[in-house]
């Protein structure tokens, strides 16, 4: 016993085996941590794939070509879109095809239309089995994810086209056309007057000479506008058109409906082919007062129903006004310029447009610049004083200023004789569509 006591004491003091003991004691926690990290890593990778799939389902189900987006265009009220739910589920399943290692608890989708917005909310819940955590009593991990997407529907817009077809629109479309008329008429007249009292009127002469008048260009431009609208719209009934002019003849000058409001842009294009110059039965019929803005604008204002927010049941409203901007009417003592007897010739009164704009209707103005006619004595006396420059495009022209004041901000376009009316009308249409989106 005396011999073993020192050996026991020595053994107690010996530290050579501590490392092995400590390592053995710490090995289990280390392995547990590594195992947990592996389980969590697998769960994270699977959640990433599931989240990508649920994101794709959310975004895809409200894309502009999706069944839900198309269906929303036919809905007259807000509410759920069942085809969107089906589409979202299909997209999700397609993205997760071939991916294993999880059990899907649920995948949900809610697709709705609210106003002009289509919204998709998708979510998933899944179970990922564990390996190492199972030893600790956790046999599976639950992973979840959600995604929200919103797409703005294109706005519905009603366009009311008010087209000036008064005799002044019978002027040559370009300076070359004006010169050809002047050089081939005994009174050096630049206007192709549609005088039905004689078979040898200047309207027929212009056609014989191959002169293109402004009314010819306006007719073609309006037809092309319908093609532009058709190619621009997302839904077949997104844009509706109505076409008006200033009357068939001087004897019945006033607002005339050429085409009632309709979403049939093909029919509108056909109707636009009937745009023609106002006829007169002899010179000075109606005292040549054929541009009666003071009567026409209240009439078109009454024809336009109240504007809405841009939905299919409540479209926005735009008045698309094309004119050379000079009134020729009998309006008593309210003429803006000196009168010739009872006849008032003056730049358009912007207050006529203000009344319409105050209702929330946007006014887009295409000013077909009033041409200077230096060989015409009447023009030199009564029009030239408020029409500055060789073709009147100067910012000092009162006609241009008043036409711009008539337009809503950003919706004014002036086209000179050397520019294309068709290109200008299309450009103004695109500006109006862009403006509608910004203003909504």
Secondary structure, DSSP 8 states (H G I E B T S, - for coil): -HHHHHHHHHHHH--TTHHHHHHHHHHHHHHHHHHHHHHHHHHHHHHHHHHHHHHHHHHHTTSTTSHHHHHHTT-SS-EE-HHHHHHHHHHHHHHHTT--S-EEEEEEEEEEEETTEEEEEEEEEEEEE-SSGGGGT--EEEEEEEEEEEEE----EEEEEEE--SGGGGBBSSHHHHHHHHHTSTT---B--EETT-SS-HHHHHHHHT--BHHHHHHHHHHHHHHHHHHH-SSTTSEEEEEEES-SBGGG-S-EEEEEEES-HHHHHHHHTT----EESSTTGGGG--B-HHHHHHHHHHHS----SSSSSS-EEEEEEEE--EEEE--TT--SS--BTTBEEEE--THHHHHHHTTT-EEEEEEE-----TT-HHIIIIIGGG--SSSS-STT-HHHHHHHHHS-TT-EEEE-TTS-HHHHHHHHHHHHHHHHHHH-
